[in-house]
């Protein structure tokens, strides 16, 4: 039982002995008057016992209350305006943050695309296979491009021996006898870039 009493007192709940002492008024021996709290002057009478004194105290409290209500009413529009301004700034800041994040994503995508195009051009990878290079750092993309180029070379059929005999009626830019047109490196890069 002692443990529960200690727990009750530790939790901030007074025990019965403290409660009884707090409810009994402190009196000075022989004077019959109550002690006043620290920091206050002892008063001979209770202000609420006298109706005139009570009325004056109530009027004083009403004046104070009215002055605080007036100050609040005067400050309320300024407070509301400040809160609205704060919200508008948060909204603008959020818009700027969103725009920044979108620009950073777009920049990252463009850098990755540029890296893929450069790796494809360096390793002679056809434009339709550029997407196989994926994304990542420049070194990762270049390593994949190099590996893909090696596999393409290994799987490509051996070139047929070219004839040393000139083709009749071949004009510059025309298709060869096999039907394939020769492309310049500029045209190849433009096709890779999608232009």
LOBATOR-32541 format. One line per 10 residues: number of its first residue (from 0); their letters; for each residue x, y, z of N, C-alpha, C. Coordinates in steps of 0.1 Angstrom, whole numbers. Example, Ala and Ser with C-alpha at 12.3 -4.5 7.8 and 13.67 -1.06 7.14 Angstrom:
// LOBATOR-32541
0) AS) 132/-57/78/123/-45/78/132/-33/78 ~ 128/-22/71/137/-11/71/129/0/79 $
//
This chain:
// LOBATOR-32541
0) XXXXXXXXXX) 8/-12/0/0/0/0/8/12/0 ~ 20/12/6/29/24/7/33/28/-8 ~ 35/18/-16/40/21/-30/29/29/-37 ~ 16/26/-36/6/33/-43/5/47/-38 ~ 7/50/-25/6/63/-20/17/71/-25 ~ 30/66/-26/41/73/-31/39/76/-46 ~ 33/67/-54/30/69/-68/20/80/-70 ~ 10/81/-61/-1/91/-62/6/105/-60 ~ 14/105/-50/21/118/-47/30/122/-58 ~ 37/113/-64/47/115/-74/40/120/-87 $
10) XXXXXXXXXX) 28/115/-89/20/119/-101/14/133/-100 ~ 16/140/-89/11/153/-87/-2/154/-80 ~ -7/143/-75/-19/144/-68/-16/144/-53 ~ -22/154/-46/-19/155/-31/-26/144/-24 ~ -19/140/-12/-26/130/-4/-35/137/5 ~ -42/130/14/-53/136/22/-47/145/32 ~ -35/143/37/-30/152/48/-27/166/42 ~ -22/167/30/-19/180/24/-32/187/20 ~ -42/180/15/-55/186/11/-61/192/23 ~ -62/185/35/-68/191/47/-61/204/51 $
20) XXXXXXXXXX) -47/204/50/-40/215/55/-42/227/46 ~ -44/224/32/-46/235/23/-60/241/24 ~ -70/233/29/-84/238/30/-86/246/43 ~ -77/245/53/-79/252/65/-72/265/64 ~ -79/276/68/-73/290/67/-62/291/77 ~ -51/298/72/-40/301/82/-44/313/90 ~ -43/313/102/-46/324/111/-34/326/120 ~ -33/339/123/-23/342/133/-28/340/147 ~ -21/335/156/-26/333/169/-30/346/176 ~ -42/347/180/-46/359/187/-52/370/179 $
30) XXXXXXXXXX) -49/370/166/-53/382/158/-67/379/151 ~ -69/366/147/-82/363/141/-83/367/127 ~ -72/372/120/-72/376/106/-64/366/98 ~ -67/365/85/-60/355/77/-47/362/72 ~ -37/353/69/-24/358/63/-27/361/49 ~ -20/371/44/-21/375/29/-10/368/22 ~ -12/366/9/-2/359/1/10/368/0 ~ 22/362/-3/34/370/-4/33/380/-15 ~ 39/392/-13/39/403/-23/27/412/-23 ~ 17/409/-15/5/418/-14/5/424/0 $
40) XXXXXXXXXX) -1/436/0/-2/444/12/-14/438/20 ~ -13/437/32/-25/432/40/-36/442/40 ~ -48/438/37/-59/447/36/-68/443/48 ~ -75/454/53/-83/452/65/-96/445/62 ~ -101/447/49/-114/442/46/-113/435/32 ~ -122/426/30/-124/419/17/-131/429/7 ~ -125/432/-5/-132/441/-14/-146/436/-19 ~ -148/424/-19/-161/418/-23/-171/418/-12 ~ -167/421/0/-177/421/11/-185/435/10 ~ -178/445/6/-185/458/6/-191/460/-8 $
50) XXXXXXXXXX) -204/463/-10/-210/464/-23/-204/476/-31 ~ -201/487/-25/-195/498/-33/-181/495/-38 ~ -173/488/-30/-159/485/-34/-160/474/-45 ~ -169/465/-43/-171/454/-54/-175/461/-67 ~ -184/470/-66/-189/477/-78/-177/484/-85 ~ -169/491/-77/-157/498/-83/-147/488/-89 ~ -145/477/-83/-136/467/-88/-142/461/-101 ~ -155/459/-102/-161/454/-114/-160/464/-125 ~ -162/477/-122/-161/487/-133/-147/488/-138 ~ -137/487/-128/-123/487/-133/-120/476/-142 $
60) XXXXXXXXXX) -124/464/-139/-122/452/-147/-129/453/-160 ~ -141/459/-161/-148/461/-173/-140/471/-182 ~ -135/482/-177/-127/491/-184/-115/485/-190 ~ -108/477/-182/-96/469/-187/-100/460/-199 ~ -111/453/-197/-115/443/-207/-119/451/-220 ~ -126/462/-218/-130/470/-230/-118/475/-237 ~ -107/479/-230/-95/485/-237/-88/473/-244 ~ -88/461/-239/-82/450/-246/-90/446/-258 ~ -103/446/-257/-111/443/-269/-109/453/-280 ~ -108/466/-276/-105/476/-286/-92/474/-293 $
70) XXXXXXXXXX) -81/471/-285/-68/469/-290/-68/457/-300 ~ -76/446/-296/-77/434/-304/-83/438/-318 ~ -94/445/-317/-102/449/-329/-93/457/-338 ~ -85/466/-333/-76/474/-341/-65/466/-347 ~ -60/456/-340/-49/448/-345/-53/436/-354 ~ -66/432/-353/-71/421/-360/-69/422/-375 ~ -73/433/-382/-71/434/-396/-56/433/-400 ~ -47/439/-392/-33/438/-395/-28/424/-394 ~ -33/417/-384/-29/403/-382/-34/394/-394 ~ -46/397/-398/-52/389/-409/-44/392/-422 $
80) XXXXXXXXXX) -41/405/-424/-33/409/-436/-20/402/-436 ~ -13/402/-425/0/395/-424/-1/380/-426 ~ -11/374/-421/-13/360/-423/-15/357/-438 ~ -23/365/-445/-26/363/-459/-13/365/-467 ~ -5/375/-463/8/378/-470/17/366/-468 ~ 17/360/-456/26/349/-454/21/337/-462 ~ 8/335/-463/3/324/-472/7/326/-487 ~ 6/339/-491/9/341/-505/24/339/-508 ~ 32/342/-498/46/340/-499/49/325/-500 ~ 43/317/-491/45/303/-492/41/297/-505 $
90) XXXXXXXXXX) 30/302/-511/25/298/-523/36/301/-534 ~ 41/313/-534/51/317/-544/63/309/-542 ~ 67/307/-530/79/299/-527/77/285/-532 ~ 65/279/-530/62/266/-534/63/265/-550 ~ 57/275/-556/57/275/-571/72/276/-576 ~ 80/284/-570/94/285/-574/101/272/-571 ~ 99/266/-560/105/253/-557/101/242/-567 ~ 88/242/-571/83/232/-581/90/235/-594 ~ 91/247/-598/97/251/-611/111/247/-611 ~ 118/249/-600/132/245/-599/134/230/-601 $
100) XXXXXXXXXX) 126/223/-594/127/208/-594/124/203/-609 ~ 114/209/-615/111/205/-629/123/208/-638 ~ 129/220/-637/140/224/-645/152/215/-643 ~ 154/211/-630/165/202/-627/163/188/-633 ~ 150/183/-633/147/170/-639/150/171/-654 ~ 145/182/-660/146/184/-675/161/184/-679 ~ 169/192/-671/183/193/-673/190/179/-672 ~ 186/171/-662/192/158/-661/188/149/-673 ~ 175/150/-678/171/142/-689/179/146/-702 ~ 181/159/-703/188/164/-715/203/160/-715 $
110) XXXXXXXXXX) 209/160/-703/223/156/-702/224/141/-705 ~ 214/133/-701/215/118/-703/213/116/-718 ~ 204/123/-725/201/122/-739/214/126/-747 ~ 220/136/-743/232/141/-749/243/130/-748 ~ 245/125/-736/255/115/-734/252/102/-742 ~ 239/98/-743/236/86/-752/239/89/-766 ~ 236/101/-771/238/104/-785/253/104/-788 ~ 261/110/-779/275/111/-781/282/97/-781 ~ 277/88/-772/282/75/-771/278/67/-783 ~ 266/69/-788/262/62/-800/270/66/-812 $
120) XXXXXXXXXX) 272/79/-813/280/84/-825/295/79/-824 ~ 300/78/-812/314/74/-810/315/59/-814 ~ 306/51/-810/307/37/-812/299/31/-824 ~ 294/41/-833/286/37/-845/274/28/-842 ~ 266/32/-833/254/25/-829/243/31/-837 ~ 234/23/-843/223/28/-851/213/36/-842 ~ 207/46/-848/197/54/-840/186/47/-833 ~ 181/36/-840/170/29/-833/174/21/-821 ~ 187/20/-819/192/12/-807/197/22/-796 ~ 196/34/-798/201/44/-787/194/42/-774 $
130) XXXXXXXXXX) 181/39/-774/174/38/-762/179/26/-753 ~ 186/17/-760/192/5/-752/203/9/-743 ~ 209/21/-745/220/26/-737/215/30/-723 ~ 202/32/-721/197/35/-708/201/49/-703 ~ 201/50/-689/205/62/-683/216/59/-672 ~ 221/69/-666/231/68/-656/242/78/-659 ~ 254/75/-653/265/84/-655/271/83/-669 ~ 279/92/-672/286/92/-685/294/79/-687 ~ 301/75/-677/309/63/-678/300/50/-680 ~ 289/50/-673/280/38/-674/275/37/-688 $
140) XXXXXXXXXX) 270/49/-694/264/49/-707/275/45/-718 ~ 287/51/-716/298/47/-726/301/33/-725 ~ 301/27/-713/305/13/-712/294/4/-719 ~ 281/8/-717/271/0/-724/271/2/-739 ~ 275/14/-743/276/17/-758/287/8/-764 ~ 298/8/-756/310/0/-761/306/-15/-762 ~ 299/-20/-752/295/-34/-752/285/-37/-763 ~ 276/-28/-765/266/-30/-776/273/-29/-790 ~ 282/-20/-791/289/-19/-804/297/-32/-807 ~ 303/-38/-797/311/-51/-798/301/-62/-802 $
150) XXXXXXXXXX) 290/-62/-796/280/-73/-799/274/-71/-813 ~ 272/-59/-817/267/-56/-831/278/-60/-841 ~ 290/-58/-838/301/-62/-848/302/-77/-849 ~ 300/-83/-837/301/-98/-837/289/-105/-844 ~ 278/-98/-843/266/-105/-849/264/-100/-864 ~ 271/-90/-868/269/-85/-882/275/-95/-892 ~ 268/-97/-903/273/-107/-913/286/-101/-919 ~ 294/-110/-923/306/-106/-930/303/-98/-942 ~ 310/-87/-944/307/-79/-956/311/-87/-969 ~ 302/-86/-979/305/-93/-991/316/-85/-998 $
160) XXXXXXXXXX) 324/-93/-1005/335/-86/-1012/330/-76/-1022 ~ 335/-65/-1022/330/-54/-1031/337/-56/-1045 ~ 330/-53/-1054/335/-55/-1068/343/-42/-1071 ~ 354/-45/-1078/362/-34/-1082/357/-27/-1095 ~ 347/-33/-1100/341/-28/-1112/332/-17/-1109 ~ 333/-6/-1116/324/5/-1114/309/2/-1118 ~ 300/8/-1111/286/6/-1114/282/16/-1125 ~ 275/10/-1134/271/18/-1145/259/28/-1141 ~ 260/40/-1146/250/50/-1144/248/54/-1129 ~ 259/53/-1121/258/57/-1107/261/72/-1106 $
170) XXXXXXXXXX) 252/79/-1101/254/94/-1099/255/96/-1084 ~ 262/107/-1080/264/110/-1066/250/111/-1059 ~ 249/105/-1047/236/105/-1040/226/95/-1044 ~ 229/87/-1055/219/77/-1059/221/64/-1052 ~ 211/56/-1053/212/43/-1046/221/33/-1054 ~ 227/25/-1047/236/15/-1053/227/4/-1059 ~ 234/-6/-1065/227/-17/-1072/219/-25/-1061 ~ 224/-25/-1048/217/-33/-1038/205/-25/-1033 ~ 203/-13/-1036/191/-5/-1033/193/4/-1020 ~ 205/3/-1014/207/11/-1002/214/24/-1006 $
180) XXXXXXXXXX) 210/35/-1000/216/47/-1003/227/49/-993 ~ 238/55/-997/249/58/-988/245/71/-980 ~ 249/71/-968/245/83/-959/258/89/-954 ~ 258/102/-953/270/109/-948/269/109/-932 ~ 280/111/-926/280/112/-911/270/123/-906 ~ 269/134/-913/260/144/-909/246/140/-909 ~ 242/133/-919/228/128/-920/225/118/-909 ~ 235/109/-906/234/99/-896/232/106/-882 ~ 239/116/-879/238/123/-866/224/130/-866 ~ 220/136/-877/207/143/-877/195/133/-874 $
190) XXXXX) 196/121/-880/186/111/-878/186/106/-863 ~ 198/105/-857/198/102/-843/192/112/-834 ~ 194/125/-838/189/136/-829/174/138/-832 ~ 169/132/-842/155/133/-845/151/145/-854 ~ 161/150/-861/158/162/-870/156/158/-884 $
//
